[in-house]
Amino acid sequence: MDLEEQIAMGHLLLKERKCRVCGETKNMLAEYYRIRKNMKLASSYSYECKECTKTRIKQNYRENPDIEKNRHLKRNYNMTLDDYNILLEEQNSCCAICGTNKPGGWGKSFCVDHDHKTGKVRGLLCKSCNIALGEVDDSLTTLKRMIEYLSP
């Protein structure tokens, strides 16, 4: 934080807030998430500390994985979980590139491959194929050179 920001937010630097969940009193700027755009106001910070917020979110993911996955898909790819499942069924529950039925990765689900310029979803990929496409930046030229390199 530069000097001007410190001066503008000086009234908040030493302010503490009691978390509505755990009841602990903590430094507002360091231990609470900003929830509104005007960070110079005390009312712009959450009334739930960061630790309690993280715990609540993790618990929501565990209790409602489909709801959370649906939110993620809608937010990032403008598709629903039903759309994802239909696409997966169309691909016979396999990667669109290599054909494996093991998605890999920690989520144990296939990655949504999309065009980064248009946002259009192209298919579902295993972790390895998704990483490979990302590494070559979806470049057809690079992929063709890789094929030529591997060809005897």
C-alpha positions in Angstrom: 0.0 0.0 0.0 1.5 3.3 -1.0 1.6 6.5 1.2 -1.5 8.1 -0.5 -3.5 4.9 0.0 -2.4 4.8 3.7 -3.5 8.4 4.3 -6.8 7.8 2.5 -7.4 4.7 4.5 -5.8 5.7 7.8 -9.0 5.6 9.7 -9.2 1.8 8.9 -5.6 0.7 9.4 -6.0 -0.1 13.1 -9.7 -0.9 13.0 -10.8 -4.3 14.2 -14.0 -6.2 13.6 -15.7 -9.1 15.4 -16.4 -12.0 13.1 -20.1 -12.9 13.1 -19.3 -16.6 12.8 -16.3 -17.4 15.0 -16.7 -14.4 17.3 -13.0 -13.5 17.2 -11.9 -9.9 16.9 -9.5 -9.4 14.1 -7.8 -6.6 12.0 -10.3 -5.5 9.4 -7.9 -4.8 6.5 -5.9 -8.0 6.9 -8.5 -10.5 8.0 -11.7 -9.6 6.1 -12.5 -9.7 2.4 -13.6 -6.5 0.7 -17.1 -7.0 -0.6 -17.8 -3.6 -2.2 -15.8 -1.3 -4.4 -15.1 1.6 -2.0 -12.4 0.2 0.1 -12.1 3.4 2.1 -15.3 2.7 4.0 -15.6 0.2 6.8 -18.9 -1.0 5.4 -17.0 -2.3 2.3 -15.6 -5.2 4.3 -17.3 -8.5 5.1 -18.6 -9.2 8.6 -17.3 -12.8 8.3 -13.5 -13.2 8.6 -11.5 -14.8 5.7 -10.9 -18.0 7.6 -14.7 -18.5 8.2 -15.5 -17.5 4.6 -13.1 -20.2 3.3 -14.5 -22.8 5.7 -18.1 -22.0 4.6 -17.2 -22.1 0.9 -15.3 -25.5 1.2 -18.3 -26.9 3.1 -20.7 -25.7 0.4 -18.5 -27.4 -2.3 -18.6 -30.7 -0.3 -22.3 -30.6 0.4 -23.5 -29.4 -3.0 -20.9 -30.4 -5.6 -23.3 -30.3 -8.5 -24.6 -26.9 -7.7 -21.0 -25.6 -7.4 -19.9 -27.3 -10.7 -23.0 -25.8 -12.4 -22.1 -22.3 -11.2 -18.5 -22.8 -12.4 -19.6 -24.0 -15.8 -22.2 -21.2 -16.2 -19.7 -18.5 -15.1 -16.7 -19.6 -17.1 -18.2 -21.3 -20.2 -21.9 -20.2 -20.3 -23.0 -23.8 -20.1 -24.9 -25.8 -17.5 -24.1 -29.1 -15.9 -26.7 -30.7 -18.1 -25.0 -29.3 -21.2 -21.7 -30.7 -19.9 -23.2 -34.1 -19.3 -24.8 -34.1 -22.8 -21.4 -33.2 -24.4 -19.7 -36.0 -22.3 -22.3 -38.5 -23.5 -21.8 -37.4 -27.1 -18.1 -38.1 -26.6 -18.8 -41.5 -25.1 -17.4 -40.4 -21.8 -14.0 -40.0 -23.4 -11.5 -37.3 -24.2 -12.2 -35.6 -27.5 -8.6 -35.9 -28.6 -6.9 -39.0 -27.2 -10.1 -41.0 -26.4 -9.2 -42.0 -22.8 -12.0 -42.5 -20.4 -9.8 -41.3 -17.5 -9.9 -37.5 -17.1 -7.0 -37.2 -14.7 -6.4 -34.3 -12.4 -7.6 -33.6 -8.9 -11.3 -33.0 -9.9 -11.6 -36.3 -11.7 -13.7 -34.7 -14.4 -12.9 -33.7 -18.0 -11.8 -30.2 -18.8 -13.9 -27.9 -20.9 -11.9 -26.9 -24.0 -12.9 -23.6 -25.5 -11.6 -21.1 -28.0 -10.1 -18.3 -25.9 -10.9 -15.7 -28.5 -14.6 -16.5 -29.1 -15.4 -18.4 -25.9 -17.0 -21.2 -27.9 -16.8 -24.6 -26.3 -15.1 -27.2 -28.5 -15.3 -30.3 -26.4 -14.2 -32.0 -23.2 -10.5 -33.1 -22.8 -8.5 -35.1 -20.3 -6.0 -33.2 -18.2 -3.0 -34.1 -20.4 -4.6 -33.1 -23.7 -5.8 -29.8 -22.2 -2.4 -29.0 -20.9 -0.8 -29.9 -24.3 -3.1 -27.6 -26.1 -2.5 -24.8 -23.6 1.3 -25.2 -23.9 1.2 -24.7 -27.7 -1.3 -21.9 -27.3 -3.8 -23.6 -29.7 -1.3 -23.0 -32.5 -1.9 -25.3 -35.6 1.5 -24.4 -36.9 3.2 -25.6 -33.7 1.1 -28.8 -33.7 1.9 -29.5 -37.3 5.6 -29.0 -36.6 5.3 -31.4 -33.6 3.7 -34.1 -35.9 6.5 -33.6 -38.4 9.1 -33.9 -35.7 7.6 -37.2 -34.4 7.1 -38.6 -37.9 9.9 -41.1 -39.0 
